[in-house]
């Protein structure tokens, strides 16, 4: 993603739905299959949790090298949430793990 695209991503959100859409767009650009990716918004004691579930074959793309991609996505999610006045956390899961949550 170019620097210009990254800046436009940071400027175009206005609510939790836009944060979700931004995350899904980034995941699509990483090569994650969008038709096998789901998001769910949970509210827990003052924190909004975005649960993003991906197919088992796509999880390594989301995790990245030594977890750096996942860490960056979490930081981006927190930053975008702060800009709209929410405490937002990102949880990542593999499709087979969702039934256990």
N, C-alpha and C positions, 0 to 999 in steps of 0.2 A: 504494500500500500504506500502510495506516495505521501509526502508530508502534507501536501494540499488536501488530499483525501482524508487524512487523519484529522486535520483541523476542521474540515467540514463535518465530519462525524461528531466531533466534540460540540459543535455549535448547533446541531439540528434537533436536539432532544428537548422535550418539555414535560415528560412524565415517564412513569415506569414502563409504559407500552413502548415508548421510543427507545428506552434502554434495551428492552428485550429485542426489538427489531434491529438495533445496532449490533448486539451480540450475535444474532442469527446471521446477519450480513457478514460479519467478520468470520464466523465459522464457515460460512459458505465459501468465502475467499480462501480459507485454509484447506478447502477440499472436502469438508464434511458434507455428507448427503443431507440436504435440507428436508427431504421427505421422511427421513428416519430420525429427525431431531425434534424434540418436544421441549417446551418450556412450561413451567408452572410457577406461579407467584404465591408465596406463603408469607403470612404475617405472624411473627413470633416476638412477643414482648418488646415492641418498639423497633424491631428490625424487620425489614422486608428481605426475604430470601428468594432469589431467583434460582430455581432448580432447572438445570439444563441437562437433558438426557440425550445421549448419542448412541449410535449403534456400536457394538463391540469393536468392529473394524476401524472405526473413526476415532476411538478414544486416544490413541497414540498421537493423532494430529492435534487434538485439543490439549493434551498434556504437554507435548513439545519436548525439547531436549532438556532433560533434568528438571522438568516441571516449570520451565521458564515461561512458556506460552500460557499455561494455566494461571500462573502467578500474575502475569501481565493482564490477563482478562479479569482477574479478581480486583486488581488495582484500578483498572479502567472502570469497572462496575461501581466500586466504592466512590470514585471521583465523580462519575456522572450522577450518582445518587446524592452526593453532597451538594452538587450544584442545584438540585431541585428540593433540597431540604430533607432528604430521607437518608437513613442509615441502611444501605443496601449491601447484602453479601451475595456472592455467587457460589453455588454448590454445583459440582459436576458429577454426573453419574453415567454409568453404562446401562443400557436397556435392561439387561438381566438383573441389575442390582435394584431397580426401582421397586420391585415387588417387596423387597426387604425394608424399604424406608417407611 
